[in-house]
Amino acid sequence: MKMVNMHTAKSTLSQLVEDVLQGEDVVLARNGKPVARLVPFVTVPEAELRPIGLGCTGKPIIDNSEFELMYATNPDVYEVNLNDPLYE
C-alpha cells in the first residue's frame, strides 16, 4: 500500500493512476492522515443493470385477478359514489 500526501499526489497524479491500474493500493493523505483511496473504475455490463422506477421491467406490478374477485363478490364497496362527502 502506497500512502501519498495531497501535495505530492497533485504533481504525480498520472503515475498514481497507472499504479492503481497495475493493482497497487494508493491512499491519499492530508497531513499524514489517510483521507481517500484511489481505486480502478469498473464498468458494469448493461445486462446486469437494474431498471430504475416502477414498471420498467415489463412485468405487471399488480396482479388484478384478486381485485376482480373482490369486485365480483362485493361491487358496491369498490364503486365510487360522487355524493359521498369523504370522496373529494
C-alpha positions in Angstrom: 0.0 0.0 0.0 1.3 3.4 -1.0 0.4 6.4 1.0 0.8 9.8 -0.7 0.3 13.3 0.7 -2.0 15.6 -1.3 0.7 17.9 -2.4 2.7 15.0 -3.9 -0.5 13.5 -5.4 -1.3 16.7 -7.3 2.0 16.6 -9.1 2.2 12.8 -9.7 -1.5 12.0 -10.4 -0.8 10.3 -13.7 1.7 8.0 -12.2 -0.6 7.2 -9.2 -3.4 6.3 -11.7 -1.0 4.0 -13.5 -0.1 2.4 -10.2 -3.7 1.8 -9.4 -4.3 0.3 -12.8 -1.4 -2.1 -12.1 -3.2 -3.3 -9.0 -1.4 -1.3 -6.3 -3.3 0.3 -3.4 -2.9 4.1 -3.3 -4.1 6.1 -0.3 -4.2 9.9 -0.3 -3.3 11.6 3.0 -3.7 15.0 4.4 -1.0 15.9 7.0 -0.1 12.2 7.2 -3.6 11.0 7.9 -5.4 8.9 5.3 -8.5 10.6 3.8 -9.1 8.8 0.5 -8.2 5.8 -1.6 -7.7 5.6 -5.3 -9.5 2.5 -6.9 -9.8 1.5 -10.5 -13.1 2.2 -12.2 -15.0 -1.0 -13.0 -17.7 -0.8 -15.7 -20.8 -2.9 -15.2 -22.3 -4.6 -18.3 -25.7 -3.1 -19.2 -27.3 -6.6 -18.9 -26.5 -6.5 -15.1 -28.0 -3.1 -14.5 -31.4 -2.9 -12.9 -34.0 -0.6 -14.3 -35.0 2.5 -12.2 -38.6 3.2 -11.4 -41.8 1.2 -11.4 -42.9 -0.7 -14.4 -39.6 -0.6 -16.2 -39.2 -4.4 -16.3 -42.2 -5.0 -18.5 -43.7 -7.3 -15.8 -47.1 -6.2 -14.3 -46.6 -4.6 -10.9 -50.1 -5.6 -9.6 -52.0 -8.8 -10.4 -55.6 -7.6 -11.0 -57.1 -11.1 -10.5 -57.5 -10.7 -6.8 -59.2 -7.2 -7.2 -61.5 -8.6 -9.9 -62.5 -11.4 -7.5 -63.2 -8.9 -4.7 -65.2 -6.7 -7.0 -67.3 -9.6 -8.2 -68.2 -10.6 -4.7 -68.9 -7.1 -3.3 -69.1 -4.5 -6.1 -70.7 -1.7 -4.1 -67.6 -1.3 -1.9 -65.4 -0.7 -4.9 -67.6 1.7 -6.8 -67.1 5.5 -6.5 -70.1 7.4 -5.1 -69.7 11.0 -6.1 -72.3 12.0 -3.4 -70.1 10.6 -0.7 -68.8 13.5 1.5 -65.5 11.7 2.0 -64.9 11.5 -1.8 -63.3 14.7 -2.9 
